[in-house]
Amino acid sequence: MQTIPEDFVNYKSTPQFTRSNIPKMFLHLHNTKAGVYGKICVTKGQLKFYGFAHRRGNVEKEIVIDENQSAVSPPEYWHKVEFLTDDTEFHVDFYAQKDSEIVKHNLSERND
């Protein structure tokens, strides 16, 4: 999986997600805008990350993220997640280059 460049900073985080409050978007194909990495942090249970080379392409990567582990999705990479246990909880931390407009203005992690 991808790593986050050293000059990138965490500028935004999601709430803690469970089966009962996860936005449906996370369960379907989505991506981040250019310059934004997403770090998926599982705090309980297990989550599966699916990565796709293209929006309508086949699965390129499948990664199981265990409790207290994380995985990084690079900018503009199509992906989705799947709960593997009923008690799974996770959040996503978003990173961008520390001097970027994204960080300066706390812009959305997605293309509008």
Residue pairs with C-beta under 8 A, 6 or more apart in sequence:
1 61
1 63
1 71
1 72
2 37
2 72
2 73
2 74
2 77
3 72
4 37
4 39
4 72
4 95
5 97
7 97
7 98
8 37
8 95
8 96
8 97
8 98
9 95
9 96
9 97
9 98
9 103
10 39
10 93
10 94
10 95
11 94
11 95
11 96
11 102
11 103
11 106
12 93
12 94
12 106
12 109
13 91
13 92
13 93
13 94
14 91
14 92
15 21
15 91
16 43
16 89
16 90
16 91
17 23
17 26
17 89
17 90
17 91
18 87
18 88
18 89
19 83
19 86
19 88
22 83
26 80
26 81
27 80
27 81
27 82
28 80
29 52
29 55
29 78
29 79
29 80
30 78
30 79
30 80
30 110
31 55
31 73
31 75
31 76
31 77
31 78
31 79
31 110
32 38
32 73
32 75
32 76
32 77
32 94
32 109
32 110
33 75
33 76
33 102
33 108
33 109
33 110
33 111
34 75
34 76
35 75
35 96
35 97
35 100
35 102
36 75
36 94
36 95
36 96
36 102
36 109
37 72
37 73
37 74
37 75
37 94
37 95
37 96
38 72
38 73
38 92
38 93
38 94
38 95
38 109
39 70
39 71
39 72
39 73
39 92
39 93
39 94
39 95
40 47
40 49
40 65
40 70
40 71
40 72
40 73
40 81
40 90
40 92
41 70
41 90
41 91
41 92
41 93
42 65
42 66
42 67
42 68
42 69
42 70
42 88
42 89
42 90
43 67
43 68
43 89
43 90
43 91
44 67
44 87
44 88
44 89
44 90
45 67
45 83
45 84
45 85
45 86
45 87
45 88
45 89
46 64
46 65
46 66
46 67
46 83
46 84
46 85
46 88
47 64
47 65
47 81
47 82
47 83
47 84
47 88
47 90
48 62
48 63
48 64
48 65
48 81
48 82
48 84
49 61
49 62
49 63
49 64
49 65
49 71
49 73
49 79
49 80
49 81
50 59
50 61
50 62
50 79
50 80
50 81
50 82
51 59
51 60
51 61
51 62
51 63
51 73
51 77
51 78
51 79
52 58
52 59
52 60
52 77
52 78
52 79
53 60
53 78
54 78
55 78
57 78
63 71
64 84
65 71
65 90
73 79
81 90
94 109
96 102
96 103
97 103
101 107
102 109
